[in-house]
Amino acid sequence: MISPRIDRLLENVDSNYASVLVAAKRARQINSYYHNLGEGAFDEFPPPMIETASKNYLTIALEEVARGKIKYHYR
């Protein structure tokens, strides 16, 4: 079961494909942030932009997308 629901994600992205790409990239950034937390590399990797009880990086990224915290554009 995906949380948040797909219909909430599609309010802030234009397709399912875009939601997957944006969330996957953001989850990698969150993973890098926590991995480098002790090394002091705060500027390179932004921390999570929401408060959540989840420890899963992909779930955190999807919640950020659903709340409209992430903006993206196509190249």
N, C-alpha and C positions, 0 to 999 in steps of 0.2 A: 504494500500500500504506500503510495507516494504522499508525502506531506510537504508542502501544501498541495492542494488539489490543482489539477491542470487548468481548470477554468480560472482560478485566481492568477496563475502564471501568465495566461494568455491576455490578461488585462494590461500587462506591462511589456510584453514582447509580441512580435507579429506572427510567430509560428512556433510549432513544437520544436522544430529543428533549431531555431534561434535560442529557445530556452535551454536546450541541451548544451549547445556550444557555450553560451554565456555562463551557465551554472558550472560546467566542467572547468572552464578557465578560472572562474572565481574560486572554486574548491581547491584548485592547485595553488592559487595565491594564498589562501587561508592555511593550507598545509605548509607552505614555505614559511609563512609568518610564525606558526607555532614551532616549526623545526628550527628556525633561526632566532627564536626568542631569547635564548641565553647568550647569543653572540652579539647582540646589540644592533642588528641590521633592521631597524624599524622603518627607515625611509623607503627601502626597496620593496617591502611587502606590507600592504595595508592590513590592519587588524580587522576582525569582523565588525560590521557596521550595525549590528543588532544584538540585543540581549536575547539569549535563548538557552534552554535547558539541554539542547541536543549537543552531543560531542561529535557527531558525524559531520564532516566538512561539507559534503554534498548537500545535506539537509540544511545546513546553515546558509550555503550559497543559494539554494532554492528559496528559502525564506526571504533572503535579501532581494531576490528577483521579484517575488510576490508582493513585497512591500514597496517596490519601486525605488530601492536604494541604488540600483545599478543601471547606468545608462550605457548604451552601446551604439555603434554605427557600423555599417558595412563598408569595406574598402572597395 
